[in-house]
Amino acid sequence: FKKRPPKGSRRSVHEPSTRLDRVPPADVVKPMFDVTWGPLIGTLSQVLESTTNDTIIALCLSGFVYSIRLSSHSDMSLARNTFVNSLAKFTTLGSIKHMKSKNIECIRTLLSVAIIDGEHLGESWSPILQCISQLGRLHLFASGLDSEDQFLESTPQSTSTSDPTREMEENNGKAVLAAVNEVLIDKVFSSTVNLSARGVVDFIEQLIAVSEAEIAGDTKKGISGVGATSALPKVAGSGHGLEGPRIFSLQRLVEVADYNMNIRPRLTWSSIWETVGNHFARVGCHENAMVSMFAIDALRQLSFKFLEKPELTDFNFQRLFLKPFLVIMENPGSREDIRELILRCVDNIIRSLAHNLRSGWKIFFSILTLSSSDKSVKIKTLGLAILQRLLDEHLEDLCPTPSVGTAESEDSDVEESLTASQKIERNTNAEDFVELCRASLSFVQIKECDNPLPIGLSMRALCHTACYADLIADKKILPPVSGHQTSDPAAPGYTYEGLSPEESLEMVIWRSLLDGLASGICSSASSTSGGVGCLVQRGSIMAMRAILLRHGKLFSSSQWYAILGCVLLPAIQIGAESDSSPVTQISSESPSVSSLDFLGEPLQSPPPFDDEGLQKFAEMTQSGDSSPSRPLGTAELLVEASFADLRHGGDGNLSKAYTLQKT
């Protein structure tokens, strides 16, 4: 297009003409196609419906292909959707009819459109993916296999398809299997790696919609004009349409996620996974056990692959990726076998990939905390067993040796020399450690309930607290460098009032530990076993005593004041006031005699860590096949010996605890 010269201006005949304005071809084609596409689709559809001539069929299908391409590239969504839907209906995959050769050619054409023009299909992916879903079903019939419907039914049902119908489905499947290569179907999903971020999101959204329809037993809606749930009767007791639940598209969704996981930028993938993860979480809570177990197993496989790649310090992609496990675990309607499967997945991931876990720890600690309040003793036991194995086998992965500032971390100049990334890592590690402490302490029974924790679990969890105290004392866990607060116990950085900033930060990693033990001291649970009462209360006091005796020198006078005033003394007072256990002995009934004369003997002072008897006890404790390979810390060894003495009715002399361990 040339711009007209203004009136009155003259141009030499020898002056070359220049193009001043250019119009893209799409801007010219779009208004022309907008006028003609309505009559065009009517003509193509009518001719394709009535003809049996191969040449005319090929011309009609070429017309569909070019019309879809024009409308897709011109952003004409109505025209594009109309052509794609019309072509999908000509496949007859949405109805039980004998397939002709032109129907099979329509299938091949639809698949080629999906591969070549997938970038611009948008919501038109829906009928294409529904057709592919039905192709998967026909391939099962053609291979002589039963449909997956009956395998996924929660209760066995009689075959709902009549023999003539099944025979027709098998014949159609064989015809399709002979003419349509499965590689072509696979290419539709593998080619998603070539789509843009917007294009792959459109594809995944429609694939999820088809997957939801499959699970609901309504996979033919959109390609036949009617939904299976409305047109066909329901199978009694199945909760689904006549087809029953299917997981074909869910399997394909796993493949698409696998293809795109490592080639997409992490920010792009996080937005994609938010949609995919929500779908897996919904399916994982499905009433059908086989469907929900498949979703959880798929999550496990994808998690293994995603976690093979280490996470950068400033990102939280692991927490986003693993969140569906937590959502399923939190669902109050989930079954016990599903919750057990979640814990098994967590255990497997920790065993194999603990060295790569960063932000994912928070999700796992939340899941383990939930397991402590589960109605099933089996779930509770498994949750604490995972925590115990984490401490025994993966402590170095959870608490790696700090790269900067270990023994000198108390010096302010060392902390000031930390980079911004190192400060974030320090704060994150402290937050994870606090969540780990809370996860273990959640297994300590602090009140009566309908589903009490076994006493053994509570006592084992109390042993964990001594291990955590040893980690802090050995500076394997460093306090955060900023962010302390005293107002919100659930928020990061919770500490005591009345301390200097340095002292407050140091107590951030201690407070959850000490507060948890204080809750155990004033527990209202009866916790009786073997004729011995108040075991949780006694165990909490013993653990607190061991920690303060072994590591009390780490606290300043201000910190001791906070511990005594905010933790220890209030806990003992509340525990004494709420103690409803029966009186076992009256020392004197005479009011003239001072009660101080009848105070019981205090507990014996514990032997030093290098005591020969304690070391023998430690060797015996670690001699078992399931014993941890790591050495016991100073406080942990004292707690283990104290509990052994309590369990076997010893006299309190911990130097002889190894003799009780033999029995």
Order of alpha helices (4+ residues) and beta strands (2+ residues): alpha-alpha-alpha-alpha-alpha-alpha-alpha-alpha-alpha-alpha-alpha-alpha-alpha-alpha-alpha-alpha-alpha-alpha-alpha-alpha-alpha-alpha-alpha-alpha-alpha-alpha-alpha-alpha
